[in-house]
Amino acid sequence: MDRFDSMRIFLRVAEIGSFAAVARQMDVARSVVTRQVAALEAHLGVKLIARSTRSLTLTSAGSAYLESCREILDLVEAAESGLAGERQEPRGLIRLSVPLSFGLRHLSPLLMDFSVTYPEVITEIDFTDRRVKLVEEGLDLAIRITQRLEPLDVARRIGSSHLVVVASPEYLRRHGEPGHPRELVKHECLIYLPAQQEGWPFLVDGVTEVFPVRGRMRANNGDALLDAAIRGLGITAQPSFLTAAVIETGWVQPILRDYPMPELGIYALLAGNRYVPQRVRVLIDYLAERIGVRPYWESG
């Protein structure tokens, strides 16, 4: 039995709460994971996990051993990464989740450049707009775009964007241009779910107010809503990393510019306060440098 491998498997099982899920992540049979944990328990002479038909629960010994495993494995990772740092050549697998539209438009080119710069690093990328669970899904990193993080999130801000309200010239000719956010309720709005279902926030006289909006088209993808706006189907509020190019072409135009919407932070989200492997730190630094405090799409 390789002690470190068994400890890593036990750590995964404890964090995810499922032998089967860990087996799927590792692409091995469930029995392999079960045997590794059983062998570790036999070696230690204590029960680490109390099993039932529906759930797994750590024993008191298992909880104590879990913390020790984290410390030991973090030290091993740090030692190996220290040697890698001396070689100045990050290597290994990074599993990351990125937002669909932002990922395809802006992160894909950066990640391709990163793979050329660091050929020993392997990246597995999940393009999705859902809020992923890093530990449960075996991810090293998630890129998240939001106005505010959750209290327990561990993240580094790597950039920013801002929301822009846009409509096509055709729509504005037919329906008129709203002069104040309160007038949006009289217009056909294209609403991003779930973030905008309660209304759209604007800064009015130094105070953020949320104004109700209505519309027949709602979606969880900004590209789809922006396309609908280009076709003259309504007004939409989308991040500048989506709107900048189509504003430049004249397909849509910004409105309500006297009433700014909140800034969005672009964050690299990590799986808790644990040691961050060198390859992940290098990728975060790379993205932060390439995206920057004022990203290229904000230059207009």
Backbone bond lengths (Angstrom), bond angles and torsions (degrees), N, CA, C in turn:
res aa  C-N    CA-C-N  psi(-1)  N-CA   C-N-CA  omega(-1)  CA-C   N-CA-C  phi
1 M - - - 1.474 - - 1.526 109.59 -
2 D 1.327 116.31 125.83 1.455 121.10 173.41 1.526 107.74 -81.15
3 R 1.328 115.72 113.94 1.454 120.56 -173.02 1.533 111.95 -59.89
4 F 1.335 116.66 -44.97 1.455 119.47 -177.47 1.528 111.41 -65.52
5 D 1.332 117.15 -40.27 1.464 119.42 177.94 1.524 110.58 -62.06
6 S 1.330 115.96 -42.15 1.466 119.72 179.43 1.520 111.33 -64.72
7 M 1.319 116.63 -40.10 1.458 119.81 178.07 1.529 111.26 -64.30
8 R 1.336 116.45 -40.71 1.467 119.39 178.80 1.522 110.81 -63.56
9 I 1.324 116.74 -41.62 1.459 119.86 179.58 1.521 110.60 -66.68
10 F 1.322 117.27 -43.59 1.471 120.13 176.91 1.524 110.37 -59.38
11 L 1.328 117.64 -42.12 1.466 121.78 179.37 1.522 110.48 -59.84
12 R 1.317 117.36 -44.84 1.460 120.98 179.72 1.532 111.41 -63.99
13 V 1.328 116.10 -45.14 1.459 120.10 -179.38 1.531 110.04 -61.68
14 A 1.331 116.49 -42.80 1.458 120.82 -179.16 1.520 111.49 -64.19
15 E 1.337 117.62 -39.91 1.464 121.08 -177.47 1.528 111.99 -76.08
16 I 1.324 116.97 -36.91 1.457 120.24 -176.05 1.523 111.49 -89.73
17 G 1.340 116.40 -31.71 1.461 120.29 179.35 1.505 114.94 80.43
18 S 1.336 116.53 26.25 1.462 119.40 -177.58 1.524 110.33 -158.25
19 F 1.333 116.28 123.86 1.464 120.86 173.15 1.528 110.10 -64.44
20 A 1.333 115.88 -42.53 1.460 120.56 -176.29 1.530 111.67 -63.80
21 A 1.341 116.96 -41.79 1.461 120.24 -179.20 1.523 110.78 -64.77
22 V 1.318 117.16 -40.53 1.465 120.40 178.04 1.524 110.10 -65.14
23 A 1.320 116.67 -40.98 1.464 120.36 178.23 1.525 110.83 -60.42
24 R 1.340 116.61 -40.54 1.475 119.75 178.29 1.518 111.10 -65.16
25 Q 1.334 116.88 -41.67 1.464 119.73 178.17 1.519 111.64 -61.18
26 M 1.333 116.02 -40.23 1.466 121.00 -176.78 1.525 112.47 -86.01
27 D 1.344 116.33 -8.52 1.461 122.14 -178.16 1.534 111.34 59.28
28 V 1.334 115.03 47.09 1.462 121.53 176.30 1.524 108.59 -132.37
29 A 1.320 116.61 169.27 1.452 120.80 177.14 1.528 110.09 -68.80
30 R 1.337 116.50 148.88 1.465 121.04 178.98 1.519 110.72 -58.73
31 S 1.323 117.07 -33.70 1.465 120.52 -178.77 1.517 112.27 -63.63
32 V 1.329 117.22 -29.27 1.469 120.40 177.84 1.526 110.12 -64.53
33 V 1.327 116.31 -44.97 1.465 121.30 179.62 1.527 109.90 -65.52
34 T 1.310 116.77 -44.79 1.465 121.24 -179.33 1.530 111.23 -60.76
35 R 1.336 116.04 -43.30 1.477 119.53 -179.43 1.520 111.67 -65.48
36 Q 1.324 117.23 -38.21 1.464 120.32 -179.69 1.525 110.96 -62.72
37 V 1.337 116.17 -44.79 1.465 119.65 179.92 1.526 110.17 -67.73
38 A 1.331 117.00 -41.02 1.469 120.71 178.84 1.525 110.83 -62.39
39 A 1.344 116.67 -40.34 1.463 120.35 179.08 1.526 110.64 -65.41
40 L 1.322 116.47 -37.54 1.463 120.49 178.19 1.524 110.17 -65.39
41 E 1.326 116.84 -43.07 1.469 121.06 177.98 1.532 110.56 -62.85
42 A 1.325 117.11 -40.45 1.463 120.47 179.00 1.521 110.80 -64.85
43 H 1.323 116.17 -40.53 1.464 120.33 179.28 1.530 111.07 -64.05
44 L 1.337 116.34 -41.46 1.468 120.89 -177.74 1.529 112.07 -80.82
45 G 1.322 116.19 -22.77 1.461 120.00 -179.05 1.510 114.09 76.29
46 V 1.349 117.42 21.56 1.467 121.87 178.24 1.522 109.13 -138.98
47 K 1.313 116.11 158.37 1.454 122.32 174.63 1.519 108.24 -86.51
48 L 1.319 116.94 124.58 1.459 121.27 -179.43 1.526 112.21 -95.35
49 I 1.330 115.34 -35.43 1.460 120.67 -175.04 1.523 109.45 -128.60
50 A 1.334 115.84 128.53 1.465 121.23 174.00 1.524 107.53 -90.69
51 R 1.308 117.03 118.73 1.455 121.80 -175.27 1.524 110.78 -99.73
52 S 1.329 116.13 142.88 1.459 121.66 170.35 1.520 106.90 -137.13
53 T 1.304 117.01 176.74 1.464 119.64 -178.32 1.520 112.11 -67.51
54 R 1.346 117.56 -22.22 1.462 120.19 -174.33 1.516 114.42 -114.67
55 S 1.321 118.28 -19.08 1.463 118.28 -173.87 1.521 111.31 -154.35
56 L 1.330 113.59 166.53 1.461 122.37 174.30 1.518 107.72 -119.29
57 T 1.317 116.92 137.60 1.463 121.80 179.39 1.520 108.74 -133.33
58 L 1.313 116.36 133.94 1.463 119.87 176.46 1.526 109.77 -71.59
59 T 1.321 115.25 138.21 1.458 119.77 170.19 1.521 108.49 -76.21
60 S 1.321 117.14 172.57 1.472 119.27 177.63 1.526 109.94 -61.59
61 A 1.332 116.72 -38.74 1.464 120.09 176.93 1.523 110.34 -66.23
62 G 1.338 116.44 -38.24 1.456 120.53 179.12 1.518 112.32 -64.39
63 S 1.340 117.13 -40.27 1.468 120.72 178.92 1.523 111.20 -63.43
64 A 1.348 116.00 -43.26 1.461 119.52 179.28 1.527 110.71 -66.04
65 Y 1.335 115.52 -41.72 1.467 119.45 -178.61 1.526 111.08 -68.09
66 L 1.343 116.97 -32.82 1.458 121.07 178.92 1.523 110.73 -58.67
67 E 1.330 116.96 -46.69 1.466 119.83 -179.59 1.515 111.19 -63.74
68 S 1.332 116.91 -39.30 1.464 120.06 177.50 1.523 110.81 -64.36
69 C 1.332 116.49 -40.44 1.460 120.64 178.40 1.526 111.04 -60.21
70 R 1.324 115.77 -44.17 1.469 119.38 179.65 1.523 110.96 -59.21
71 E 1.319 116.47 -46.49 1.462 120.48 -178.78 1.527 110.97 -63.14
72 I 1.333 116.66 -45.80 1.465 120.74 -177.66 1.518 110.85 -65.10
73 L 1.328 117.16 -47.08 1.458 120.13 -177.59 1.523 111.76 -68.30
74 D 1.331 116.92 -33.48 1.458 119.16 174.93 1.524 110.86 -64.86
75 L 1.349 117.29 -39.60 1.466 120.64 177.91 1.525 110.97 -65.11
76 V 1.335 116.55 -40.06 1.467 119.86 177.56 1.524 110.07 -63.02
77 E 1.337 115.63 -45.66 1.461 120.24 179.27 1.524 110.67 -61.64
78 A 1.325 116.09 -42.30 1.464 119.89 -179.95 1.520 111.31 -63.97
79 A 1.337 116.68 -41.86 1.467 120.52 179.73 1.517 110.94 -63.45
80 E 1.340 116.04 -44.63 1.460 119.60 179.82 1.519 111.23 -66.62
81 S 1.348 115.60 -39.32 1.456 119.18 179.02 1.521 111.39 -68.33
82 G 1.341 116.43 -32.78 1.459 119.74 176.20 1.516 111.30 -61.38
83 L 1.318 116.75 -42.36 1.462 120.16 176.43 1.517 110.65 -65.75
84 A 1.361 114.95 -39.87 1.456 118.43 178.10 1.518 110.58 -63.10
85 G 1.357 115.53 -36.16 1.452 119.43 178.37 1.513 111.87 -63.39
86 E 1.346 116.19 -35.93 1.457 119.22 176.83 1.524 110.84 -64.73
87 R 1.341 115.77 -33.43 1.459 119.51 177.76 1.519 111.08 -78.17
88 Q 1.363 117.11 -16.15 1.460 122.13 -176.82 1.524 111.51 56.70
89 E 1.311 116.58 37.22 1.463 120.21 -179.29 1.524 109.94 -140.12
90 P 1.340 117.73 88.84 1.462 119.74 177.57 1.522 110.71 -58.56
91 R 1.322 115.85 144.40 1.460 119.86 179.91 1.514 109.56 -150.52
92 G 1.320 115.18 160.57 1.460 120.53 178.20 1.514 112.35 113.22
93 L 1.331 115.20 -177.33 1.456 122.79 -174.87 1.526 111.99 -94.60
94 I 1.328 116.81 134.96 1.464 123.21 170.66 1.524 107.45 -119.83
95 R 1.328 116.39 120.96 1.462 121.39 175.51 1.527 107.47 -104.59
96 L 1.333 116.23 119.28 1.462 119.02 -175.93 1.519 111.28 -135.36
97 S 1.338 114.15 154.15 1.454 122.63 177.30 1.523 108.35 -113.55
98 V 1.346 116.65 135.25 1.463 120.57 -179.01 1.528 109.03 -133.58
99 P 1.340 118.47 149.58 1.463 120.80 177.04 1.525 110.99 -61.82
100 L 1.318 116.60 146.23 1.457 120.93 -171.97 1.531 112.94 -59.89
101 S 1.322 117.79 -62.72 1.471 120.20 -174.76 1.526 111.82 -67.13
102 F 1.325 117.18 -47.70 1.463 120.70 178.86 1.527 110.32 -62.44
103 G 1.335 116.08 -39.44 1.451 119.67 -179.97 1.511 112.36 -62.91
104 L 1.341 116.86 -46.76 1.463 120.28 -178.22 1.525 111.29 -68.28
105 R 1.330 117.21 -42.32 1.459 120.32 -174.64 1.526 113.72 -76.57
106 H 1.330 116.26 -41.69 1.460 118.92 -168.49 1.527 115.00 -120.20
107 L 1.338 117.92 -35.32 1.462 118.84 -176.84 1.524 112.95 -82.65
108 S 1.324 117.41 -34.48 1.469 119.23 -178.58 1.527 112.48 -55.26
109 P 1.335 119.11 -48.80 1.470 118.38 178.14 1.529 112.81 -60.54
110 L 1.346 116.50 -38.42 1.462 119.46 179.82 1.520 111.03 -67.23
111 L 1.334 117.22 -40.16 1.463 120.41 -179.93 1.525 111.34 -69.32
112 M 1.325 117.27 -32.40 1.463 120.23 174.56 1.525 110.51 -65.66
113 D 1.334 115.72 -43.74 1.473 119.55 176.92 1.526 110.74 -62.17
114 F 1.344 115.67 -40.18 1.465 120.40 179.40 1.527 110.68 -61.12
115 S 1.334 116.83 -41.31 1.469 119.86 -178.83 1.518 111.77 -66.45
116 V 1.324 116.84 -28.77 1.471 120.06 175.85 1.526 110.21 -73.77
117 T 1.328 115.68 -41.36 1.471 120.47 -179.32 1.521 111.60 -68.90
118 Y 1.332 116.96 -36.49 1.469 121.82 -177.27 1.531 109.24 -124.66
119 P 1.314 117.09 79.11 1.476 120.95 -173.31 1.524 114.52 -68.01
120 E 1.338 118.58 -13.13 1.463 120.57 -179.92 1.532 112.32 -88.96
121 V 1.328 116.94 -2.25 1.465 121.07 179.33 1.527 109.49 -98.53
122 I 1.327 115.71 132.09 1.464 122.62 176.28 1.522 108.05 -104.31
123 T 1.334 117.52 131.65 1.467 120.79 178.48 1.525 109.89 -116.14
124 E 1.341 114.96 131.67 1.465 122.10 170.85 1.523 106.68 -113.50
125 I 1.338 116.25 119.53 1.468 120.83 -170.20 1.517 110.50 -115.80
126 D 1.339 115.28 127.13 1.457 122.08 175.37 1.522 107.94 -105.99
127 F 1.334 116.88 113.21 1.456 121.40 179.13 1.533 108.33 -90.07
128 T 1.318 117.09 110.62 1.462 120.55 -177.98 1.520 110.08 -159.83
129 D 1.333 115.86 149.71 1.461 120.72 176.17 1.523 112.64 -97.30
130 R 1.330 117.87 -2.57 1.456 119.29 179.42 1.532 110.04 -76.56
131 R 1.310 115.90 157.86 1.466 121.57 179.03 1.536 108.49 -82.14
132 V 1.308 116.38 105.44 1.460 121.23 -174.52 1.528 110.34 -80.41
133 K 1.334 115.63 159.35 1.457 123.09 173.68 1.520 107.53 -107.67
134 L 1.319 115.86 106.88 1.457 120.15 -169.24 1.519 113.00 -61.16
135 V 1.325 117.13 -49.11 1.459 120.06 -176.29 1.522 110.51 -65.79
136 E 1.345 115.91 -49.63 1.459 120.05 -176.49 1.517 112.24 -61.96
137 E 1.339 117.06 -32.02 1.453 120.43 -176.24 1.526 112.74 -99.52
138 G 1.326 116.73 6.57 1.452 120.38 176.44 1.515 114.49 66.70
139 L 1.335 116.72 33.44 1.461 121.19 -178.84 1.522 110.82 -97.47
140 D 1.328 116.09 146.92 1.460 121.16 176.64 1.518 112.11 -88.36
141 L 1.326 116.49 -26.68 1.462 120.03 -166.55 1.525 109.11 -160.23
142 A 1.328 116.41 145.50 1.463 121.20 171.73 1.523 108.31 -135.74
143 I 1.312 116.31 137.88 1.456 121.10 173.73 1.528 106.97 -95.37
144 R 1.316 115.94 124.25 1.462 120.51 -176.26 1.526 109.44 -128.23
145 I 1.334 115.81 138.36 1.463 122.07 179.37 1.523 107.25 -116.55
146 T 1.314 116.47 117.44 1.462 119.56 -172.06 1.526 110.62 -158.73
147 Q 1.343 115.41 159.98 1.460 120.56 173.42 1.521 111.11 -75.02
148 R 1.329 116.66 -32.92 1.461 119.27 -178.53 1.529 109.89 -152.10
149 L 1.308 114.70 145.46 1.454 121.56 178.21 1.522 110.38 -86.85
150 E 1.311 115.60 163.33 1.452 120.78 171.73 1.536 109.38 -73.62
151 P 1.336 118.64 152.81 1.474 120.73 -175.28 1.528 114.83 -55.78
152 L 1.321 118.04 -33.71 1.469 120.59 -176.36 1.521 113.36 -96.05
153 D 1.335 118.00 2.87 1.459 119.97 -179.94 1.524 110.57 -67.50
154 V 1.334 115.94 138.51 1.465 122.55 173.90 1.524 106.41 -108.34
155 A 1.333 117.00 112.68 1.457 119.35 -170.54 1.518 111.45 -149.18
156 R 1.326 114.48 159.37 1.462 121.78 172.21 1.521 107.77 -122.75
157 R 1.316 116.61 131.08 1.469 120.66 178.20 1.525 109.17 -76.90
158 I 1.332 116.25 125.46 1.460 120.30 -177.24 1.526 112.33 -115.92
159 G 1.324 117.52 -0.56 1.451 119.98 179.55 1.508 110.81 174.69
160 S 1.319 115.82 -173.89 1.461 120.64 -179.88 1.526 109.61 -152.27
161 S 1.297 114.13 161.20 1.458 122.53 173.80 1.516 106.45 -146.23
162 H 1.304 117.90 174.72 1.459 118.59 174.53 1.519 108.92 -141.31
163 L 1.312 115.39 154.78 1.455 120.98 -179.27 1.527 110.35 -80.16
164 V 1.322 115.67 140.20 1.460 122.13 -179.82 1.523 108.06 -128.64
165 V 1.320 116.71 132.86 1.456 121.16 176.48 1.528 108.13 -91.47
166 V 1.330 116.50 124.79 1.464 120.33 -175.30 1.520 110.63 -134.94
167 A 1.329 114.31 157.14 1.461 122.44 173.27 1.520 107.62 -153.32
168 S 1.325 116.31 159.23 1.462 119.91 179.42 1.526 109.77 -77.82
169 P 1.327 117.42 152.45 1.468 119.56 175.03 1.526 112.14 -56.09
170 E 1.352 117.03 -35.83 1.458 120.46 179.23 1.526 111.40 -62.50
171 Y 1.344 116.50 -45.76 1.470 119.31 179.68 1.520 110.46 -61.20
172 L 1.323 117.30 -42.77 1.464 120.64 -177.07 1.526 111.15 -68.60
173 R 1.339 117.93 -32.42 1.465 120.06 175.75 1.533 110.49 -65.84
174 R 1.316 116.65 -38.89 1.460 120.69 -177.40 1.522 113.79 -77.53
175 H 1.335 116.39 -34.74 1.467 119.59 -170.72 1.528 113.99 -117.73
176 G 1.324 117.73 -8.72 1.450 120.37 -176.90 1.525 111.67 84.41
177 E 1.323 115.76 160.88 1.466 121.08 -178.39 1.523 110.33 -101.80
178 P 1.328 118.66 124.41 1.472 119.55 177.73 1.523 110.60 -64.39
179 G 1.339 115.46 140.17 1.459 119.91 179.73 1.508 113.39 -99.27
180 H 1.345 116.04 -12.01 1.468 121.28 -178.56 1.528 107.56 -147.23
181 P 1.350 117.81 146.87 1.471 119.57 -179.41 1.530 114.13 -54.96
182 R 1.328 118.16 -28.61 1.464 119.18 -178.71 1.539 111.34 -65.10
183 E 1.333 117.37 -20.74 1.464 121.02 -179.30 1.535 112.51 -79.05
184 L 1.318 117.35 -9.69 1.467 119.98 -178.56 1.525 112.27 -62.57
185 V 1.310 117.18 -28.92 1.462 120.55 -177.96 1.527 111.77 -63.66
186 K 1.338 116.61 -18.29 1.467 121.07 177.67 1.527 111.99 -89.31
187 H 1.337 117.10 -3.14 1.463 121.45 -175.46 1.520 111.55 -110.90
188 E 1.320 114.16 164.59 1.460 121.58 174.53 1.529 107.71 -84.23
189 C 1.323 116.19 111.22 1.463 120.53 -177.72 1.529 110.15 -107.77
190 L 1.311 115.11 145.83 1.463 123.34 -179.39 1.526 106.33 -105.21
191 I 1.320 117.37 111.30 1.465 122.65 -160.75 1.520 111.13 -108.31
192 Y 1.343 115.24 129.06 1.462 121.75 177.82 1.533 109.26 -84.95
193 L 1.333 115.31 128.80 1.466 121.67 -179.98 1.523 111.04 -106.47
194 P 1.352 116.88 144.45 1.474 126.40 0.59 1.516 114.08 -92.54
195 A 1.328 117.70 -3.78 1.469 120.58 -167.54 1.524 113.14 -63.63
196 Q 1.343 118.36 -30.70 1.458 119.90 -172.68 1.528 113.97 -105.85
197 Q 1.313 117.89 10.54 1.459 118.78 -174.39 1.529 112.97 -70.14
198 E 1.342 117.77 -21.40 1.469 120.26 177.82 1.517 112.45 -88.45
199 G 1.342 118.08 -7.23 1.454 121.68 -178.13 1.509 111.30 130.21
200 W 1.332 116.02 179.44 1.466 122.11 -178.78 1.529 109.87 -110.58
201 P 1.340 117.87 130.16 1.470 120.75 -179.36 1.534 111.86 -87.88
202 F 1.308 115.91 137.43 1.465 122.84 176.95 1.526 109.03 -135.82
203 L 1.333 114.26 153.05 1.464 120.13 174.45 1.531 107.86 -91.46
204 V 1.330 116.46 114.42 1.462 122.42 -179.28 1.522 108.52 -122.88
205 D 1.329 116.54 117.06 1.471 121.75 -178.71 1.527 111.47 53.69
206 G 1.307 115.96 40.82 1.465 121.28 176.23 1.514 115.29 80.97
207 V 1.331 117.54 2.29 1.464 121.70 -178.31 1.529 109.34 -122.51
208 T 1.325 116.54 135.58 1.459 120.00 177.39 1.518 110.36 -79.62
209 E 1.320 115.40 124.55 1.471 121.73 177.36 1.519 108.87 -123.84
210 V 1.329 116.28 144.92 1.454 121.79 177.23 1.527 108.06 -102.74
211 F 1.338 115.35 124.25 1.459 120.63 -177.33 1.525 110.06 -108.69
212 P 1.325 116.82 136.84 1.471 119.24 -179.57 1.519 111.33 -67.25
213 V 1.321 115.52 145.89 1.460 122.05 174.70 1.523 107.90 -132.89
214 R 1.309 115.47 158.46 1.461 120.00 177.76 1.529 107.86 -137.27
215 G 1.306 115.76 159.44 1.457 119.17 178.54 1.508 111.29 175.45
216 R 1.339 115.43 157.41 1.463 120.87 -177.39 1.515 112.93 -90.12
217 M 1.359 116.97 -10.85 1.453 119.34 -179.08 1.525 109.92 -120.63
218 R 1.331 114.52 123.58 1.463 121.50 177.37 1.521 107.73 -132.94
219 A 1.317 116.76 145.13 1.468 119.72 -177.30 1.519 109.25 -156.94
220 N 1.341 115.28 163.30 1.466 120.01 177.48 1.522 111.39 -103.91
221 N 1.348 116.29 23.41 1.470 120.17 177.62 1.520 109.45 -136.03
222 G 1.321 115.76 123.54 1.459 120.86 -176.73 1.513 113.35 -67.40
223 D 1.336 118.47 -34.00 1.463 120.85 179.33 1.527 110.93 -61.55
224 A 1.340 116.44 -42.04 1.466 120.11 179.98 1.520 110.98 -63.04
225 L 1.336 117.15 -42.57 1.459 120.98 -179.43 1.527 111.62 -69.68
226 L 1.328 115.68 -37.41 1.464 119.03 178.37 1.529 110.29 -66.51
227 D 1.324 117.23 -38.68 1.461 120.43 176.75 1.517 110.88 -62.16
228 A 1.342 116.21 -39.75 1.463 119.88 177.36 1.530 110.73 -63.46
229 A 1.331 116.58 -38.71 1.468 119.83 177.77 1.528 111.01 -65.16
230 I 1.320 117.24 -41.63 1.465 121.25 177.66 1.522 110.72 -58.85
231 R 1.341 116.11 -35.79 1.460 121.28 -179.53 1.533 112.80 -79.82
232 G 1.325 116.63 2.84 1.453 120.15 176.16 1.508 115.34 82.59
233 L 1.343 116.97 20.43 1.459 120.61 -176.11 1.523 113.64 -87.57
234 G 1.325 117.97 -8.46 1.455 118.13 179.41 1.518 112.65 162.54
235 I 1.335 114.17 -169.77 1.466 123.86 -179.87 1.526 107.64 -104.69
236 T 1.329 117.01 139.44 1.459 119.88 177.71 1.520 110.45 -135.66
237 A 1.322 116.10 153.64 1.473 123.10 176.26 1.513 107.03 -114.88
238 Q 1.341 116.75 110.95 1.458 121.72 -174.51 1.527 110.58 -132.88
239 P 1.342 117.41 157.49 1.464 120.60 179.68 1.530 111.61 -63.02
240 S 1.303 114.97 150.24 1.465 120.26 -178.79 1.522 112.40 -62.59
241 F 1.347 118.01 -24.32 1.466 117.84 178.39 1.529 111.45 -68.70
242 L 1.352 117.80 -16.20 1.455 121.78 173.34 1.528 111.78 -96.09
243 T 1.333 117.19 -39.35 1.463 120.45 -170.38 1.526 113.94 -83.98
244 A 1.321 118.71 -23.96 1.475 121.21 -171.06 1.524 112.24 -54.55
245 A 1.332 116.74 -48.17 1.469 120.04 -175.03 1.524 111.80 -66.97
246 V 1.350 117.83 -40.77 1.469 119.17 -176.74 1.525 111.74 -78.11
247 I 1.325 117.51 -24.78 1.468 119.58 172.00 1.526 109.10 -66.20
248 E 1.320 116.21 -41.02 1.468 120.84 -179.53 1.530 111.08 -63.18
249 T 1.318 118.00 -36.41 1.463 121.07 179.24 1.526 112.28 -75.08
250 G 1.337 116.99 -18.98 1.450 120.48 -177.87 1.514 114.23 89.81
251 W 1.340 117.45 4.78 1.470 120.44 -179.98 1.519 111.37 -68.78
252 V 1.321 116.68 -31.76 1.460 121.70 171.58 1.517 107.77 -134.36
253 Q 1.323 116.16 164.00 1.457 119.78 176.27 1.524 109.79 -135.07
254 P 1.338 117.20 145.00 1.470 120.30 179.99 1.525 110.69 -70.92
255 I 1.318 115.06 144.26 1.463 120.98 177.42 1.539 107.98 -131.37
256 L 1.312 116.36 170.25 1.466 123.51 179.82 1.538 111.43 54.21
257 R 1.322 115.84 39.90 1.467 119.37 -175.49 1.528 113.21 -70.32
258 D 1.328 117.18 -16.30 1.469 119.45 176.74 1.525 112.20 -79.47
259 Y 1.338 116.30 -4.48 1.461 121.38 -177.72 1.530 108.88 -127.60
260 P 1.327 117.48 84.10 1.469 120.07 -175.78 1.522 112.72 -64.44
261 M 1.321 115.13 150.60 1.457 121.89 174.47 1.525 108.97 -98.24
262 P 1.322 118.68 163.52 1.470 120.79 -175.02 1.529 112.80 -62.66
263 E 1.325 113.76 151.08 1.459 120.41 174.66 1.529 109.55 -75.11
264 L 1.314 115.78 145.96 1.459 122.01 176.20 1.527 108.89 -106.50
265 G 1.313 116.33 132.83 1.452 120.09 174.65 1.526 110.19 -89.40
266 I 1.323 115.73 143.12 1.467 121.55 173.58 1.521 106.30 -105.75
267 Y 1.326 116.59 117.16 1.458 121.62 -170.93 1.527 112.20 -120.55
268 A 1.321 114.97 146.51 1.456 122.23 166.61 1.517 106.63 -97.88
269 L 1.322 115.97 111.53 1.457 122.10 -174.94 1.522 109.58 -97.11
270 L 1.337 116.09 132.46 1.461 122.29 -177.05 1.522 110.88 -111.48
271 A 1.325 114.63 163.04 1.471 120.67 -176.40 1.522 110.56 -86.37
272 G 1.336 117.40 66.13 1.457 120.58 175.04 1.515 113.64 84.61
273 N 1.327 114.58 -179.84 1.467 121.90 -177.52 1.524 111.51 -84.82
274 R 1.284 116.46 61.29 1.453 120.61 178.29 1.522 108.66 -115.95
275 Y 1.326 115.15 172.02 1.459 118.68 179.45 1.526 110.51 -61.78
276 V 1.332 116.67 133.54 1.457 121.95 179.40 1.528 108.57 -98.60
277 P 1.331 118.80 119.03 1.468 120.82 -179.72 1.519 111.80 -57.19
278 Q 1.324 114.92 151.10 1.454 119.94 -177.53 1.520 112.40 -56.49
279 R 1.338 117.32 -41.19 1.459 120.06 -177.16 1.531 111.31 -62.44
280 V 1.358 116.44 -35.09 1.466 120.29 178.88 1.521 110.03 -71.95
281 R 1.334 116.68 -41.97 1.474 120.28 178.24 1.524 110.67 -61.43
282 V 1.327 116.34 -41.00 1.467 120.48 -179.93 1.527 110.30 -64.40
283 L 1.336 117.46 -40.52 1.465 120.22 178.91 1.524 110.78 -65.34
284 I 1.329 117.84 -43.53 1.466 120.35 179.64 1.531 110.07 -61.97
285 D 1.329 116.86 -44.94 1.469 120.40 177.83 1.532 110.79 -59.32
286 Y 1.325 115.49 -41.69 1.462 121.09 -178.66 1.530 110.70 -62.56
287 L 1.331 116.81 -46.94 1.454 120.47 -179.46 1.530 111.51 -66.31
288 A 1.327 116.41 -40.42 1.470 120.12 179.41 1.526 110.75 -62.09
289 E 1.330 116.16 -40.24 1.467 120.09 -179.68 1.523 111.01 -69.41
290 R 1.331 117.47 -41.34 1.460 120.64 -176.40 1.534 112.20 -75.60
291 I 1.339 117.13 -34.38 1.461 119.37 178.73 1.521 110.31 -79.98
292 G 1.335 116.55 -49.42 1.452 121.30 172.10 1.511 115.16 79.51
293 V 1.338 114.69 169.67 1.465 121.59 -179.74 1.528 110.05 -63.71
294 R 1.320 116.43 -40.72 1.471 121.99 176.23 1.522 107.64 -119.72
295 P 1.315 118.45 94.96 1.463 121.44 -175.90 1.528 112.50 -61.41
296 Y 1.329 115.46 158.91 1.459 120.74 -175.59 1.528 112.73 -59.85
297 W 1.343 117.51 -29.82 1.474 118.27 -178.76 1.525 111.75 -75.43
298 E 1.348 117.82 -10.45 1.460 121.21 178.04 1.526 111.92 -92.80
299 S 1.314 118.24 3.28 1.470 120.78 -171.54 1.528 113.61 -74.56
300 G 1.338 114.64 -17.30 1.464 116.94 -177.35 1.516 113.68 -75.50
